[in-house]
Amino acid sequence: MRIFGDLAATVGHKHVVELNEGATIQTLIRMIQERVGQTRRTYLDEFKIGGPDLAMMVNGKNVALLDSVHTVLSDEDDVVIMPFVSGG
């Protein structure tokens, strides 16, 4: 799993995790939250999980186009989590 942007400063840039069969994006997020000591279940750092300011992708596909946080992960999936960048 790779994490980019402001979120990486809080939770780290890259994580290799082992998940049980049937694990989802939500399972993965909860593991990260536990590792970094975060207690707000619906947020990762200051970003709402499933909200408009946080992109989550599995193998290059936005999970919003799949099953959102309920997207089931498989061995060797490439997961990317990053806040959307805005500005001018």
N, C-alpha and C positions, 0 to 999 in steps of 0.2 A: 504494500500500500504506500502511495506517495501523497504527501500533503504539501500544498503550496501557499504562498501569500502570508498574510498576517497570522493565519492559523498555525503555520509551521513554527513560528516563534514560541507558541504555547505548547503544542503537542509533539513537536519534532517533525523532521522532513520525511523520514522514511521508517516504516515499521514492517517487519516480517512477523506475521502471526499465524498460528495454527488454529484452525477452527474445526469444530465437529461437522459432520455431514448434515446438510440442511441449514447451516448457518446463513444468516441474512446480513444485509448492510446494517440493519439495526443491531444485530449481535456484535458486529465489528465495532460500531460506534460505541456501544456500551463497554467493550473491552478497552478502548482508548480512553474513555471517560474514567474508568477505574484506574488505569495506569497513571494518569495525570492528576488524579484526585478531584475530578470534577463531579459535583453532585446534582447539577441541574440536568435532568434526564432529557429534556427536549432541546438542549443547546449543546454545541461543541464550541467551547470558548464563548464568544459573544454572538455566534452565528446560530440561528434557529435551524435545526435539522429538518430538512424538507421545505425550508423557507426559500424565498426568492433570492437571498444573498449568498447561498452556499450551493455550489455545483458538486455533484457526486457522480462519478462515471465508473462503469465496469467495462473493461475491454474497449474503451473508446465510445461507449454508448451512455448517454445521460440516463440515470436511473429514473428520472421523471417520465421517460418514455418506456420504461420497463414496468416493474412493480414497486417503484419508489423504494422506501426503506425496507420493504418486504422482499426485495430482489434476492433470490437465493444465489449464494456464491459457490464456486467449484474450485478444485485444485488449480493452481497457476493463474487464476483470474488476476488481472491488473486493475487495482482500485485506485482511483485518483479522487482526492477531495480538495476543493479549493474555493475560496470566496471569489465572487465575481468582482472584477476590477472596474472601477468607474472613474471618471474624471476627464480632464481635457487639457 
